[in-house]
């Protein structure tokens, strides 16, 4: 997801890598800015939730993260991020749901989206089916609750896609007030094949094809509007509809792609030019042209080559003459 105007950023990770996001759409509602997108998922795969808070906001306010999976609130350990005396950015990763009484954490996992057209399930609705909703709030701390059980504690149940329990250190419970949402993000998770079939994500084949350098490249996905009520099947897990998503903003503009290609070509040409001699360098010695000796002829003078040439008399040895070569 793109950063909020204040610099907040939240995303989903799988195996330490940020999950690719499609059809990102930002809106402004009564509960503050809200951003939605689509992400691919794989049943049984563990994922993490990551929150990044800029330095200025971290120094000014306490923050609290609210997590909902399939529309149901989930308790997480360490969701209260106290403001720091030293101004610095802060990033935190959450790996699972927290069970206060057992003092355990169950890792987040993508569940199996069992889909059906059975009319029996149309009445049992779950508004947030197939969604991971993250809301970051600024809060004020009233104090620590002196209680053994968090009155707002929501224990994970078998209905949610969590992994095996792991021991966790007990954390204090704070009484908070002054809740104000500063950023809300909704991740609609679906199987990659479904995202491709609905035109939300590009096909794997087209994603592997290199972009042409001279022809206008095609967009990375379709701009077709997706109607979840008509386009996506119904789910057994208390769902009769999936929210309709409008045209996303996660596509690359073909003109921008061409501009980037031309800029890359320009950089390559400039690098090649640097390797060549600089002909315009004034300090470079000029080339000299070899000059032929000037003629001594007077202009208009001619040389007669038909005249007799004086010849030297030929030497003839005298009979009996001896030439001494030892001298």
N, C-alpha and C positions, 0 to 999 in steps of 0.2 A: 504494500500500500504506500502511496506517496505520503510525505510528511504533512502534518497539519500546519496551518499558518503559524502556530506557536512553536512548531518544531517537534511535536510528539510523533512517535512512530510505533506501530504495533504490527506484528506479522506472525506467521506460523512456520515452524521448522520441522523437517523430517530428517533424521540422521544427521543433524547439524547443518543442513542446507536449507536455505529459505525456499519455501514452496512457491512455484510460479503462479502468478495471479492474472486472471483474465477478466475483461469487461469491467474495469474499475469505474465506478460511478459515485460522485460525491453530491450530497444534497444537504440542505439546511432545514432542520425541523425544530419543533418546539423544545426538544431535549438537547439542542446543540447540533454541531456538525455531525453528519452521518455518512459513512463511506461503505459501499458494498462491492463485492467482487466474487468471482468463482475460482475455486481451487480444486485440483485433482486430488483424489484420495485412493487409498488401497486398504481394503478391509483387513483389520488386525494390525495395521502399521501404527507404531507409536509416534506421537507428535508432541511438540512443545510450543508454548505460547511465549512470545518475547515482547517486552515493553522497553522502549527507549525514551527517556525524559531528558530534554536539554538542560544545560547547566543553570540558566537563569530561572526556569520554572522550578527546578529542583531546590534552589535556594530560597524561593519565595513561598511555596506551599507544600503541605502534606498531600500525598496522592493515594488513592485506593483503586484497585482494579476489580471490576465486577465481571464474572464469567458466566455465560449461559451456553449450554450445549443442548441442541434440539429444543430450545425454548425453556429449559429448566435451569434454575440457578445452581451453580456448583461452588463449593467452598474450596479455597486454595490456601496454602500456607504462605505467610509472608506477603499477603496482598496489600498491606499497609506500607507505603514507602514514605518514611519520614523525611522532611526537608533537611538538607545538609548545611552545616555551618560553613564548610568550604565549598565554594561554587565550582561544581564540576558536573559533567553529564553522567547519567546513570542508566545502565542497561541490566535488566533482570529477566531470567528465564524460569518459567513455571512448567514442571514436567508431569504433574498429576493432581488429582483431587485429594483433599485433606480430610481425614476422619479424626475428629478431635478426641472422641472417647477412646478409640483404639490406638491413637497416636501413630497412625499409619498414612501412607500415601499410595494411591493406586494410579499408575501411569495412564495418561490420556492415550486412547487408541481410537482409530476410525472404526466405526461399526459397519455392519453389513446393511446396506439400504435395501431391504426386502420390498420389492415393488409389486403392486397388485391393482387390479381394476375391480376388486370385489366391492360391491355396494355396501357390504356390512361395515366396512371401515370408513365410509364417507362421513358418518356422523361423529366419529371419534376423532377430533381434530387436535393437531399440535401445531400451533402457528409457526414455531421455529424449527420445524422438522428439517434436518439436513443443514443446519446452520450452527456456526460457532460465533457467538456475539460477545464482543469485548467492549466494555465501557470504562473509560478512565475518568475518575472524578477527582476534584480537589475537595479536601475535607478539613474539618477542625477536630482536634482530639480533646475530648472532655476528661478522659482518664481511663485507667485500666479497670475492667470489670472483675470484681472479686467473686467469681462464680466458677463452679466446676464444669458447667455446661454452657456453651454459647447458645443463648435463646434463639439466635438466627441460624444455628448450625443446620446444615443440610447434608445428611450422610449419603454417600454414593449408594446406589442400589444396583441390582442386576440389570435394570433396564438400560443403563448407560454403558457405553463401550470403554471400560477401564481394564487395565492389566492387573496382575497379581499384586497383592498388598506388600508394601515395603515399610519397615520401621522408620519413624520420623520423630524428630525432637519436638516436644510440646512447645507451642508458641502462645504468648499472652493474647488475651482478647481485649480490644480497646472499644470504648464507647465513642462513637463518632457523631458529628453533626455538621450542618452547613454543606451538604452534598451539592456539588455542581459539576455536571458532565462537561468535560472539555474535549472529548473525542470518543466517538462510537464507531466501531468497525464490525461489519457482518461478513463472515466468510461462508459462502454457500459451497459445501463440499459435495462432489459427485465423482463417480468413476470417470476416468479420462475418456473412455470410449463414448460415454454419454455426452460429455462436453464437446467432443469432436462431432458427434452425430447431430447435435443441435447447433453447430456452427459457432459455439462459444470459444472453442480452442482450435488452433490449426491442426490438421492431420499430421501424423508423424512423418509421412513421406514428404509433404511440402515443407515441413520444418527443417528437414535435412538438406533440401536443395539450396545451393548457393544463390545469392542474390545477383542478378545480372548487373553489369557495369554500365551498359549503354541503354538498355531498354528499361522502361518504367516498371519497377517491381510491383508485384501484387501485394495487397494488404495481408497481414499475418492471420487474419481471421475474417469471418463474415460479419457484416453490420446488420444482419437480419435480427429483428426483435424476437425475443424468446418469450412465449406465453407459457408459464409453468402450469397453468390450469389445463391447457390443451396439449402442450408439447411434452410434459413430463408425466410419467405414470404416477399413480397414487401409492402411498407407502402404508405398510401394515402398522408401523409404529405410530399410531394416532395421527395420521396425516390425511387430509383430503385435498390439499392444495399446496403448491409451492409458489412463493411470491413472484409476480411478473416483473421481469427486469427489462429496462429500456435499453436504448442503444448505448453501448459502453464507450469509454474513452481510452481503452487499452490498446488501440490499433495504431500502427505506425503510418504516418502520412507518406504516401509515395514520393511527394516532392521533397520532404525532409530526408528520406532515404537517399534520393538522388544527390541532394546537396552534400550529404555526408560522404558519398562515394567520390564526388568531384573534389571535395576538400582533401580526402585521403590521397587522391591522384596528384593534387597540387603539392602536397607535402613530399611525396615520393620524387616528383620532378625537381623540387628545390634541393632535396638531398643529393640527387644525381648531379645537379649543377655545381654544388659545392666541391665535388670530387674533380671537376674539370678545371683546366687552367683559366685564370682570370685574365681575359684579353684586355679588359678595360683598366687594369692596374697600372697607374702612372709610374710606379717604381720598376716595372718590368722593362729590361733593356730592349730597345727596338731592334728589329732584324736589320742586318746590313746586307746590301747587294754588292756582289763582287764586281769591281770596275775593270774593264779591259784597258790596256795602255792606249793612250791617245796616238793617233796617226800623225807622222811628221810631214805628210803630203800637204802641199799648198792647195787650197780649194781650186779645182779646175785643172790641176796638174795630172798628167797621165804618164804611165810607165810603159815604155815600148819593150815588149818581151821578144821581139823578132830580131833584135840586134845580135851580132856575133859575139860570142863569149870568148874571152881570152883563155887559151888553154896552156897548161904547163907542159914543157917537153917531157916526153916519156923517157924513163931511165932504162938503158939497155946495158946489160952486163957485157964486159969485154972478154973475149975468150982467154982463158988462163988466169983471169983476175981472181984474187982470193980476198974474201971479206973477212976481216978479223972481228969475231963477235965476243972476244974476251976482254976488249977494252972497257 
